[in-house]
Amino acid sequence: MIITQNGEARAVLIDVASYQKMRNAFSLLQMLQFSEVDVKNGKYKPAADVFASLRRKYTSGD
């Protein structure tokens, strides 16, 4: 529902579930934006290195 004042949209009223979905989507977009900045600044590791490290960490106890 759009709430108007003097014929201009001023606010939006939505249900809680829709609001939560929207917040989750914005959070995901924000994480992607942070990730893009990290990649541009060279702060990343190749996926193969990350997975190899995880395998060593979680299979060393077997």
CHARMM internal coordinates of N, CA and C (Angstrom, degrees):
IC EDIT
DIST 1 N 1 CA 1.4312
DIST 1 CA 1 C 1.5340
ANGL 1 N 1 CA 1 C 107.58
DIST 1 C 2 N 1.2989
ANGL 1 CA 1 C 2 N 116.68
DIHE 1 N 1 CA 1 C 2 N 130.45
DIST 2 N 2 CA 1.4570
ANGL 1 C 2 N 2 CA 121.99
DIHE 1 CA 1 C 2 N 2 CA 178.47
DIST 2 CA 2 C 1.5199
ANGL 2 N 2 CA 2 C 108.23
DIHE 1 C 2 N 2 CA 2 C -97.40
DIST 2 C 3 N 1.3103
ANGL 2 CA 2 C 3 N 115.54
DIHE 2 N 2 CA 2 C 3 N 128.82
DIST 3 N 3 CA 1.4606
ANGL 2 C 3 N 3 CA 121.61
DIHE 2 CA 2 C 3 N 3 CA 179.20
DIST 3 CA 3 C 1.5214
ANGL 3 N 3 CA 3 C 107.58
DIHE 2 C 3 N 3 CA 3 C -101.05
DIST 3 C 4 N 1.3274
ANGL 3 CA 3 C 4 N 115.68
DIHE 3 N 3 CA 3 C 4 N 127.63
DIST 4 N 4 CA 1.4555
ANGL 3 C 4 N 4 CA 120.18
DIHE 3 CA 3 C 4 N 4 CA -177.71
DIST 4 CA 4 C 1.5200
ANGL 4 N 4 CA 4 C 111.17
DIHE 3 C 4 N 4 CA 4 C -112.73
DIST 4 C 5 N 1.3146
ANGL 4 CA 4 C 5 N 114.14
DIHE 4 N 4 CA 4 C 5 N 158.10
DIST 5 N 5 CA 1.4582
ANGL 4 C 5 N 5 CA 121.30
DIHE 4 CA 4 C 5 N 5 CA 174.05
DIST 5 CA 5 C 1.5151
ANGL 5 N 5 CA 5 C 106.25
DIHE 4 C 5 N 5 CA 5 C -137.47
DIST 5 C 6 N 1.3006
ANGL 5 CA 5 C 6 N 115.96
DIHE 5 N 5 CA 5 C 6 N 121.66
DIST 6 N 6 CA 1.4698
ANGL 5 C 6 N 6 CA 121.67
DIHE 5 CA 5 C 6 N 6 CA -177.21
DIST 6 CA 6 C 1.5228
ANGL 6 N 6 CA 6 C 111.06
DIHE 5 C 6 N 6 CA 6 C 54.96
DIST 6 C 7 N 1.3409
ANGL 6 CA 6 C 7 N 116.44
DIHE 6 N 6 CA 6 C 7 N 37.56
DIST 7 N 7 CA 1.4496
ANGL 6 C 7 N 7 CA 121.51
DIHE 6 CA 6 C 7 N 7 CA 176.32
DIST 7 CA 7 C 1.5230
ANGL 7 N 7 CA 7 C 115.29
DIHE 6 C 7 N 7 CA 7 C 81.45
DIST 7 C 8 N 1.3317
ANGL 7 CA 7 C 8 N 117.90
DIHE 7 N 7 CA 7 C 8 N 1.45
DIST 8 N 8 CA 1.4619
ANGL 7 C 8 N 8 CA 121.65
DIHE 7 CA 7 C 8 N 8 CA 179.73
DIST 8 CA 8 C 1.5221
ANGL 8 N 8 CA 8 C 110.20
DIHE 7 C 8 N 8 CA 8 C -112.04
DIST 8 C 9 N 1.3345
ANGL 8 CA 8 C 9 N 116.10
DIHE 8 N 8 CA 8 C 9 N 139.25
DIST 9 N 9 CA 1.4671
ANGL 8 C 9 N 9 CA 120.50
DIHE 8 CA 8 C 9 N 9 CA 177.86
DIST 9 CA 9 C 1.5260
ANGL 9 N 9 CA 9 C 109.00
DIHE 8 C 9 N 9 CA 9 C -63.20
DIST 9 C 10 N 1.3333
ANGL 9 CA 9 C 10 N 116.55
DIHE 9 N 9 CA 9 C 10 N 129.21
DIST 10 N 10 CA 1.4643
ANGL 9 C 10 N 10 CA 121.84
DIHE 9 CA 9 C 10 N 10 CA -179.44
DIST 10 CA 10 C 1.5171
ANGL 10 N 10 CA 10 C 113.00
DIHE 9 C 10 N 10 CA 10 C -121.82
DIST 10 C 11 N 1.3316
ANGL 10 CA 10 C 11 N 117.57
DIHE 10 N 10 CA 10 C 11 N -26.07
DIST 11 N 11 CA 1.4605
ANGL 10 C 11 N 11 CA 120.79
DIHE 10 CA 10 C 11 N 11 CA -177.66
DIST 11 CA 11 C 1.5128
ANGL 11 N 11 CA 11 C 109.20
DIHE 10 C 11 N 11 CA 11 C -157.26
DIST 11 C 12 N 1.3416
ANGL 11 CA 11 C 12 N 114.74
DIHE 11 N 11 CA 11 C 12 N 163.36
DIST 12 N 12 CA 1.4539
ANGL 11 C 12 N 12 CA 121.39
DIHE 11 CA 11 C 12 N 12 CA 177.25
DIST 12 CA 12 C 1.5228
ANGL 12 N 12 CA 12 C 107.64
DIHE 11 C 12 N 12 CA 12 C -128.80
DIST 12 C 13 N 1.2959
ANGL 12 CA 12 C 13 N 116.37
DIHE 12 N 12 CA 12 C 13 N 134.44
DIST 13 N 13 CA 1.4586
ANGL 12 C 13 N 13 CA 122.51
DIHE 12 CA 12 C 13 N 13 CA 177.77
DIST 13 CA 13 C 1.5293
ANGL 13 N 13 CA 13 C 107.31
DIHE 12 C 13 N 13 CA 13 C -110.83
DIST 13 C 14 N 1.3566
ANGL 13 CA 13 C 14 N 116.12
DIHE 13 N 13 CA 13 C 14 N 120.20
DIST 14 N 14 CA 1.4644
ANGL 13 C 14 N 14 CA 119.93
DIHE 13 CA 13 C 14 N 14 CA 179.45
DIST 14 CA 14 C 1.5231
ANGL 14 N 14 CA 14 C 109.22
DIHE 13 C 14 N 14 CA 14 C -130.13
DIST 14 C 15 N 1.3282
ANGL 14 CA 14 C 15 N 115.52
DIHE 14 N 14 CA 14 C 15 N 162.94
DIST 15 N 15 CA 1.4573
ANGL 14 C 15 N 15 CA 120.13
DIHE 14 CA 14 C 15 N 15 CA 179.60
DIST 15 CA 15 C 1.5288
ANGL 15 N 15 CA 15 C 109.74
DIHE 14 C 15 N 15 CA 15 C -73.73
DIST 15 C 16 N 1.3203
ANGL 15 CA 15 C 16 N 116.18
DIHE 15 N 15 CA 15 C 16 N 160.00
DIST 16 N 16 CA 1.4602
ANGL 15 C 16 N 16 CA 122.47
DIHE 15 CA 15 C 16 N 16 CA -175.12
DIST 16 CA 16 C 1.5290
ANGL 16 N 16 CA 16 C 111.90
DIHE 15 C 16 N 16 CA 16 C -60.81
DIST 16 C 17 N 1.3115
ANGL 16 CA 16 C 17 N 118.56
DIHE 16 N 16 CA 16 C 17 N -41.89
DIST 17 N 17 CA 1.4679
ANGL 16 C 17 N 17 CA 121.23
DIHE 16 CA 16 C 17 N 17 CA -178.76
DIST 17 CA 17 C 1.5244
ANGL 17 N 17 CA 17 C 111.03
DIHE 16 C 17 N 17 CA 17 C -62.46
DIST 17 C 18 N 1.3113
ANGL 17 CA 17 C 18 N 117.45
DIHE 17 N 17 CA 17 C 18 N -44.52
DIST 18 N 18 CA 1.4689
ANGL 17 C 18 N 18 CA 121.03
DIHE 17 CA 17 C 18 N 18 CA 178.24
DIST 18 CA 18 C 1.5234
ANGL 18 N 18 CA 18 C 110.96
DIHE 17 C 18 N 18 CA 18 C -64.35
DIST 18 C 19 N 1.3258
ANGL 18 CA 18 C 19 N 116.19
DIHE 18 N 18 CA 18 C 19 N -39.79
DIST 19 N 19 CA 1.4592
ANGL 18 C 19 N 19 CA 120.95
DIHE 18 CA 18 C 19 N 19 CA 178.25
DIST 19 CA 19 C 1.5241
ANGL 19 N 19 CA 19 C 110.61
DIHE 18 C 19 N 19 CA 19 C -61.69
DIST 19 C 20 N 1.3349
ANGL 19 CA 19 C 20 N 117.04
DIHE 19 N 19 CA 19 C 20 N -43.98
DIST 20 N 20 CA 1.4596
ANGL 19 C 20 N 20 CA 120.72
DIHE 19 CA 19 C 20 N 20 CA -179.38
DIST 20 CA 20 C 1.5271
ANGL 20 N 20 CA 20 C 110.83
DIHE 19 C 20 N 20 CA 20 C -65.16
DIST 20 C 21 N 1.3237
ANGL 20 CA 20 C 21 N 117.12
DIHE 20 N 20 CA 20 C 21 N -41.34
DIST 21 N 21 CA 1.4705
ANGL 20 C 21 N 21 CA 120.41
DIHE 20 CA 20 C 21 N 21 CA 177.23
DIST 21 CA 21 C 1.5292
ANGL 21 N 21 CA 21 C 110.64
DIHE 20 C 21 N 21 CA 21 C -60.50
DIST 21 C 22 N 1.3164
ANGL 21 CA 21 C 22 N 116.10
DIHE 21 N 21 CA 21 C 22 N -41.11
DIST 22 N 22 CA 1.4525
ANGL 21 C 22 N 22 CA 120.84
DIHE 21 CA 21 C 22 N 22 CA -179.98
DIST 22 CA 22 C 1.5360
ANGL 22 N 22 CA 22 C 110.30
DIHE 21 C 22 N 22 CA 22 C -66.22
DIST 22 C 23 N 1.3143
ANGL 22 CA 22 C 23 N 117.19
DIHE 22 N 22 CA 22 C 23 N -42.29
DIST 23 N 23 CA 1.4749
ANGL 22 C 23 N 23 CA 120.78
DIHE 22 CA 22 C 23 N 23 CA 178.19
DIST 23 CA 23 C 1.5214
ANGL 23 N 23 CA 23 C 110.76
DIHE 22 C 23 N 23 CA 23 C -62.95
DIST 23 C 24 N 1.3359
ANGL 23 CA 23 C 24 N 116.77
DIHE 23 N 23 CA 23 C 24 N -41.81
DIST 24 N 24 CA 1.4593
ANGL 23 C 24 N 24 CA 120.50
DIHE 23 CA 23 C 24 N 24 CA 178.30
DIST 24 CA 24 C 1.5282
ANGL 24 N 24 CA 24 C 111.09
DIHE 23 C 24 N 24 CA 24 C -61.93
DIST 24 C 25 N 1.3253
ANGL 24 CA 24 C 25 N 116.04
DIHE 24 N 24 CA 24 C 25 N -41.81
DIST 25 N 25 CA 1.4663
ANGL 24 C 25 N 25 CA 120.20
DIHE 24 CA 24 C 25 N 25 CA 178.92
DIST 25 CA 25 C 1.5219
ANGL 25 N 25 CA 25 C 110.52
DIHE 24 C 25 N 25 CA 25 C -63.85
DIST 25 C 26 N 1.3151
ANGL 25 CA 25 C 26 N 118.02
DIHE 25 N 25 CA 25 C 26 N -42.65
DIST 26 N 26 CA 1.4618
ANGL 25 C 26 N 26 CA 121.04
DIHE 25 CA 25 C 26 N 26 CA 178.54
DIST 26 CA 26 C 1.5232
ANGL 26 N 26 CA 26 C 111.04
DIHE 25 C 26 N 26 CA 26 C -65.29
DIST 26 C 27 N 1.3206
ANGL 26 CA 26 C 27 N 117.28
DIHE 26 N 26 CA 26 C 27 N -37.84
DIST 27 N 27 CA 1.4688
ANGL 26 C 27 N 27 CA 120.40
DIHE 26 CA 26 C 27 N 27 CA 177.76
DIST 27 CA 27 C 1.5218
ANGL 27 N 27 CA 27 C 110.84
DIHE 26 C 27 N 27 CA 27 C -63.22
DIST 27 C 28 N 1.3206
ANGL 27 CA 27 C 28 N 116.67
DIHE 27 N 27 CA 27 C 28 N -42.29
DIST 28 N 28 CA 1.4641
ANGL 27 C 28 N 28 CA 120.78
DIHE 27 CA 27 C 28 N 28 CA 178.16
DIST 28 CA 28 C 1.5266
ANGL 28 N 28 CA 28 C 110.75
DIHE 27 C 28 N 28 CA 28 C -63.26
DIST 28 C 29 N 1.3184
ANGL 28 CA 28 C 29 N 116.69
DIHE 28 N 28 CA 28 C 29 N -43.68
DIST 29 N 29 CA 1.4626
ANGL 28 C 29 N 29 CA 120.31
DIHE 28 CA 28 C 29 N 29 CA 178.41
DIST 29 CA 29 C 1.5269
ANGL 29 N 29 CA 29 C 111.12
DIHE 28 C 29 N 29 CA 29 C -62.20
DIST 29 C 30 N 1.3235
ANGL 29 CA 29 C 30 N 116.72
DIHE 29 N 29 CA 29 C 30 N -38.31
DIST 30 N 30 CA 1.4577
ANGL 29 C 30 N 30 CA 120.08
DIHE 29 CA 29 C 30 N 30 CA 178.67
DIST 30 CA 30 C 1.5343
ANGL 30 N 30 CA 30 C 110.89
DIHE 29 C 30 N 30 CA 30 C -65.66
DIST 30 C 31 N 1.3286
ANGL 30 CA 30 C 31 N 117.32
DIHE 30 N 30 CA 30 C 31 N -41.62
DIST 31 N 31 CA 1.4629
ANGL 30 C 31 N 31 CA 120.32
DIHE 30 CA 30 C 31 N 31 CA 177.16
DIST 31 CA 31 C 1.5308
ANGL 31 N 31 CA 31 C 110.83
DIHE 30 C 31 N 31 CA 31 C -61.97
DIST 31 C 32 N 1.3285
ANGL 31 CA 31 C 32 N 116.68
DIHE 31 N 31 CA 31 C 32 N -40.89
DIST 32 N 32 CA 1.4647
ANGL 31 C 32 N 32 CA 120.22
DIHE 31 CA 31 C 32 N 32 CA 178.02
DIST 32 CA 32 C 1.5261
ANGL 32 N 32 CA 32 C 110.79
DIHE 31 C 32 N 32 CA 32 C -63.17
DIST 32 C 33 N 1.3136
ANGL 32 CA 32 C 33 N 116.58
DIHE 32 N 32 CA 32 C 33 N -38.90
DIST 33 N 33 CA 1.4554
ANGL 32 C 33 N 33 CA 120.39
DIHE 32 CA 32 C 33 N 33 CA 179.24
DIST 33 CA 33 C 1.5316
ANGL 33 N 33 CA 33 C 110.53
DIHE 32 C 33 N 33 CA 33 C -65.06
DIST 33 C 34 N 1.3332
ANGL 33 CA 33 C 34 N 117.05
DIHE 33 N 33 CA 33 C 34 N -43.84
DIST 34 N 34 CA 1.4654
ANGL 33 C 34 N 34 CA 120.35
DIHE 33 CA 33 C 34 N 34 CA 176.89
DIST 34 CA 34 C 1.5245
ANGL 34 N 34 CA 34 C 110.52
DIHE 33 C 34 N 34 CA 34 C -61.30
DIST 34 C 35 N 1.3276
ANGL 34 CA 34 C 35 N 116.39
DIHE 34 N 34 CA 34 C 35 N -40.58
DIST 35 N 35 CA 1.4667
ANGL 34 C 35 N 35 CA 120.89
DIHE 34 CA 34 C 35 N 35 CA 179.79
DIST 35 CA 35 C 1.5257
ANGL 35 N 35 CA 35 C 111.17
DIHE 34 C 35 N 35 CA 35 C -63.14
DIST 35 C 36 N 1.3174
ANGL 35 CA 35 C 36 N 117.08
DIHE 35 N 35 CA 35 C 36 N -41.80
DIST 36 N 36 CA 1.4629
ANGL 35 C 36 N 36 CA 120.54
DIHE 35 CA 35 C 36 N 36 CA 178.82
DIST 36 CA 36 C 1.5233
ANGL 36 N 36 CA 36 C 110.81
DIHE 35 C 36 N 36 CA 36 C -61.30
DIST 36 C 37 N 1.3204
ANGL 36 CA 36 C 37 N 117.25
DIHE 36 N 36 CA 36 C 37 N -39.93
DIST 37 N 37 CA 1.4608
ANGL 36 C 37 N 37 CA 121.15
DIHE 36 CA 36 C 37 N 37 CA 178.49
DIST 37 CA 37 C 1.5252
ANGL 37 N 37 CA 37 C 109.64
DIHE 36 C 37 N 37 CA 37 C -64.38
DIST 37 C 38 N 1.3305
ANGL 37 CA 37 C 38 N 117.38
DIHE 37 N 37 CA 37 C 38 N -44.00
DIST 38 N 38 CA 1.4603
ANGL 37 C 38 N 38 CA 120.65
DIHE 37 CA 37 C 38 N 38 CA 178.40
DIST 38 CA 38 C 1.5284
ANGL 38 N 38 CA 38 C 111.54
DIHE 37 C 38 N 38 CA 38 C -60.05
DIST 38 C 39 N 1.3152
ANGL 38 CA 38 C 39 N 117.35
DIHE 38 N 38 CA 38 C 39 N -43.70
DIST 39 N 39 CA 1.4730
ANGL 38 C 39 N 39 CA 120.84
DIHE 38 CA 38 C 39 N 39 CA 179.79
DIST 39 CA 39 C 1.5305
ANGL 39 N 39 CA 39 C 109.74
DIHE 38 C 39 N 39 CA 39 C -63.41
DIST 39 C 40 N 1.3250
ANGL 39 CA 39 C 40 N 116.87
DIHE 39 N 39 CA 39 C 40 N -44.27
DIST 40 N 40 CA 1.4686
ANGL 39 C 40 N 40 CA 119.63
DIHE 39 CA 39 C 40 N 40 CA 178.85
DIST 40 CA 40 C 1.5223
ANGL 40 N 40 CA 40 C 111.63
DIHE 39 C 40 N 40 CA 40 C -60.93
DIST 40 C 41 N 1.3423
ANGL 40 CA 40 C 41 N 116.75
DIHE 40 N 40 CA 40 C 41 N -31.69
DIST 41 N 41 CA 1.4653
ANGL 40 C 41 N 41 CA 121.37
DIHE 40 CA 40 C 41 N 41 CA -179.74
DIST 41 CA 41 C 1.5262
ANGL 41 N 41 CA 41 C 112.86
DIHE 40 C 41 N 41 CA 41 C -90.23
DIST 41 C 42 N 1.3393
ANGL 41 CA 41 C 42 N 116.82
DIHE 41 N 41 CA 41 C 42 N 6.89
DIST 42 N 42 CA 1.4629
ANGL 41 C 42 N 42 CA 120.64
DIHE 41 CA 41 C 42 N 42 CA 177.36
DIST 42 CA 42 C 1.5167
ANGL 42 N 42 CA 42 C 114.52
DIHE 41 C 42 N 42 CA 42 C 76.10
DIST 42 C 43 N 1.3252
ANGL 42 CA 42 C 43 N 117.44
DIHE 42 N 42 CA 42 C 43 N 15.58
DIST 43 N 43 CA 1.4693
ANGL 42 C 43 N 43 CA 121.53
DIHE 42 CA 42 C 43 N 43 CA -179.27
DIST 43 CA 43 C 1.5276
ANGL 43 N 43 CA 43 C 109.78
DIHE 42 C 43 N 43 CA 43 C -94.45
DIST 43 C 44 N 1.3227
ANGL 43 CA 43 C 44 N 115.72
DIHE 43 N 43 CA 43 C 44 N 75.88
DIST 44 N 44 CA 1.4580
ANGL 43 C 44 N 44 CA 120.27
DIHE 43 CA 43 C 44 N 44 CA 178.07
DIST 44 CA 44 C 1.5106
ANGL 44 N 44 CA 44 C 109.12
DIHE 43 C 44 N 44 CA 44 C -155.86
DIST 44 C 45 N 1.3399
ANGL 44 CA 44 C 45 N 115.71
DIHE 44 N 44 CA 44 C 45 N 165.06
DIST 45 N 45 CA 1.4563
ANGL 44 C 45 N 45 CA 122.56
DIHE 44 CA 44 C 45 N 45 CA 176.15
DIST 45 CA 45 C 1.5236
ANGL 45 N 45 CA 45 C 107.57
DIHE 44 C 45 N 45 CA 45 C -129.07
DIST 45 C 46 N 1.3118
ANGL 45 CA 45 C 46 N 116.69
DIHE 45 N 45 CA 45 C 46 N 147.75
DIST 46 N 46 CA 1.4700
ANGL 45 C 46 N 46 CA 118.53
DIHE 45 CA 45 C 46 N 46 CA 176.09
DIST 46 CA 46 C 1.5348
ANGL 46 N 46 CA 46 C 110.28
DIHE 45 C 46 N 46 CA 46 C -61.00
DIST 46 C 47 N 1.3241
ANGL 46 CA 46 C 47 N 116.51
DIHE 46 N 46 CA 46 C 47 N 143.72
DIST 47 N 47 CA 1.4638
ANGL 46 C 47 N 47 CA 121.56
DIHE 46 CA 46 C 47 N 47 CA -178.44
DIST 47 CA 47 C 1.5225
ANGL 47 N 47 CA 47 C 111.44
DIHE 46 C 47 N 47 CA 47 C -56.56
DIST 47 C 48 N 1.3147
ANGL 47 CA 47 C 48 N 117.73
DIHE 47 N 47 CA 47 C 48 N -38.60
DIST 48 N 48 CA 1.4722
ANGL 47 C 48 N 48 CA 120.74
DIHE 47 CA 47 C 48 N 48 CA -179.55
DIST 48 CA 48 C 1.5226
ANGL 48 N 48 CA 48 C 110.85
DIHE 47 C 48 N 48 CA 48 C -59.52
DIST 48 C 49 N 1.3353
ANGL 48 CA 48 C 49 N 117.43
DIHE 48 N 48 CA 48 C 49 N -39.59
DIST 49 N 49 CA 1.4655
ANGL 48 C 49 N 49 CA 120.78
DIHE 48 CA 48 C 49 N 49 CA 178.61
DIST 49 CA 49 C 1.5324
ANGL 49 N 49 CA 49 C 111.54
DIHE 48 C 49 N 49 CA 49 C -66.51
DIST 49 C 50 N 1.3159
ANGL 49 CA 49 C 50 N 116.11
DIHE 49 N 49 CA 49 C 50 N -41.89
DIST 50 N 50 CA 1.4716
ANGL 49 C 50 N 50 CA 120.71
DIHE 49 CA 49 C 50 N 50 CA -179.71
DIST 50 CA 50 C 1.5259
ANGL 50 N 50 CA 50 C 110.20
DIHE 49 C 50 N 50 CA 50 C -63.75
DIST 50 C 51 N 1.3320
ANGL 50 CA 50 C 51 N 117.21
DIHE 50 N 50 CA 50 C 51 N -47.36
DIST 51 N 51 CA 1.4612
ANGL 50 C 51 N 51 CA 120.02
DIHE 50 CA 50 C 51 N 51 CA -179.32
DIST 51 CA 51 C 1.5164
ANGL 51 N 51 CA 51 C 112.21
DIHE 50 C 51 N 51 CA 51 C -66.02
DIST 51 C 52 N 1.3247
ANGL 51 CA 51 C 52 N 116.96
DIHE 51 N 51 CA 51 C 52 N -37.05
DIST 52 N 52 CA 1.4713
ANGL 51 C 52 N 52 CA 119.92
DIHE 51 CA 51 C 52 N 52 CA 177.29
DIST 52 CA 52 C 1.5205
ANGL 52 N 52 CA 52 C 110.25
DIHE 51 C 52 N 52 CA 52 C -63.59
DIST 52 C 53 N 1.3229
ANGL 52 CA 52 C 53 N 117.03
DIHE 52 N 52 CA 52 C 53 N -41.30
DIST 53 N 53 CA 1.4646
ANGL 52 C 53 N 53 CA 121.46
DIHE 52 CA 52 C 53 N 53 CA 178.39
DIST 53 CA 53 C 1.5266
ANGL 53 N 53 CA 53 C 110.90
DIHE 52 C 53 N 53 CA 53 C -63.60
DIST 53 C 54 N 1.3256
ANGL 53 CA 53 C 54 N 116.79
DIHE 53 N 53 CA 53 C 54 N -42.28
DIST 54 N 54 CA 1.4711
ANGL 53 C 54 N 54 CA 120.37
DIHE 53 CA 53 C 54 N 54 CA 178.26
DIST 54 CA 54 C 1.5225
ANGL 54 N 54 CA 54 C 111.33
DIHE 53 C 54 N 54 CA 54 C -65.18
DIST 54 C 55 N 1.3314
ANGL 54 CA 54 C 55 N 117.19
DIHE 54 N 54 CA 54 C 55 N -41.00
DIST 55 N 55 CA 1.4753
ANGL 54 C 55 N 55 CA 119.94
DIHE 54 CA 54 C 55 N 55 CA 177.70
DIST 55 CA 55 C 1.5156
ANGL 55 N 55 CA 55 C 110.44
DIHE 54 C 55 N 55 CA 55 C -60.46
DIST 55 C 56 N 1.3315
ANGL 55 CA 55 C 56 N 117.15
DIHE 55 N 55 CA 55 C 56 N -45.61
DIST 56 N 56 CA 1.4738
ANGL 55 C 56 N 56 CA 120.33
DIHE 55 CA 55 C 56 N 56 CA 179.44
DIST 56 CA 56 C 1.5221
ANGL 56 N 56 CA 56 C 110.66
DIHE 55 C 56 N 56 CA 56 C -60.85
DIST 56 C 57 N 1.3248
ANGL 56 CA 56 C 57 N 115.68
DIHE 56 N 56 CA 56 C 57 N -43.17
DIST 57 N 57 CA 1.4730
ANGL 56 C 57 N 57 CA 120.26
DIHE 56 CA 56 C 57 N 57 CA -177.42
DIST 57 CA 57 C 1.5170
ANGL 57 N 57 CA 57 C 112.19
DIHE 56 C 57 N 57 CA 57 C -64.73
DIST 57 C 58 N 1.3272
ANGL 57 CA 57 C 58 N 117.61
DIHE 57 N 57 CA 57 C 58 N -43.13
DIST 58 N 58 CA 1.4656
ANGL 57 C 58 N 58 CA 120.41
DIHE 57 CA 57 C 58 N 58 CA -173.13
DIST 58 CA 58 C 1.5194
ANGL 58 N 58 CA 58 C 114.47
DIHE 57 C 58 N 58 CA 58 C -95.58
DIST 58 C 59 N 1.3127
ANGL 58 CA 58 C 59 N 118.90
DIHE 58 N 58 CA 58 C 59 N -7.44
DIST 59 N 59 CA 1.4643
ANGL 58 C 59 N 59 CA 119.50
DIHE 58 CA 58 C 59 N 59 CA 177.52
DIST 59 CA 59 C 1.5142
ANGL 59 N 59 CA 59 C 111.52
DIHE 58 C 59 N 59 CA 59 C -110.55
DIST 59 C 60 N 1.3034
ANGL 59 CA 59 C 60 N 118.63
DIHE 59 N 59 CA 59 C 60 N -5.76
DIST 60 N 60 CA 1.4696
ANGL 59 C 60 N 60 CA 120.47
DIHE 59 CA 59 C 60 N 60 CA -179.08
DIST 60 CA 60 C 1.5245
ANGL 60 N 60 CA 60 C 112.37
DIHE 59 C 60 N 60 CA 60 C -69.38
DIST 60 C 61 N 1.3369
ANGL 60 CA 60 C 61 N 118.13
DIHE 60 N 60 CA 60 C 61 N -23.47
DIST 61 N 61 CA 1.4553
ANGL 60 C 61 N 61 CA 121.75
DIHE 60 CA 60 C 61 N 61 CA -179.43
DIST 61 CA 61 C 1.5149
ANGL 61 N 61 CA 61 C 113.85
DIHE 60 C 61 N 61 CA 61 C -84.18
DIST 61 C 62 N 1.3225
ANGL 61 CA 61 C 62 N 118.92
DIHE 61 N 61 CA 61 C 62 N -5.83
DIST 62 N 62 CA 1.4886
ANGL 61 C 62 N 62 CA 121.72
DIHE 61 CA 61 C 62 N 62 CA -178.06
DIST 62 CA 62 C 1.4935
ANGL 62 N 62 CA 62 C 112.60
DIHE 61 C 62 N 62 CA 62 C -80.05
END
COOR INIT
IC SEED 1 N 1 CA 1 C
IC BUILD
